Amino acid sequence: MAIAQHIKTRPQKRIDPHQQWKFLESSAATIHRLCRACKAYATVLSIMLLTFASLGFLYIHWSGRTLLSARQNKKC
């Protein structure tokens, strides 16, 4: 209980509304730039994913045709 009596608080400084508004504007601009960059990267990554999925499908299709043609050649 004695320790709590020695705690002193400093008076709170008032924040200038102009500085507060300036901080909010810069924060909003930063978030906007980040969202725009994320959207661009998301577009690029989705195109890359689509490309790799297409290549995977083509590989599976080609492998299936190769296996089927090899199986048919053995039957003859």
Residue, then its C-alpha position, 0 to 999 in steps of 0.5 A: m500500500a505504501i508503494a502506491q502512494h509514491i506513484k506520480t502522474r504527469p499532466q497530459k499534453r494536449i494534441d494539436p488537432h492539426q497534427q492529429w488530422k495530419f497523422l490521420e491523412s498520412s495513415a490513410a494515404t499509406i493504407h491506400r497505397l498498401c491496398r493498391a500494391c496488394k491488389a496489383y500483387a494479387t492480380v499477378l499471383s492469380i495469373m501465375l497460379l492460373t498458368f501453373a494450373s494450366l501447365g499441370f493440367l497439360y502435363i497430366h493430359w500429355s502423360g495420360r495420352t502417352l500412357l494410353s498410346a503405350r498401352q495400345n501399342k503393347k496390345c497390338 
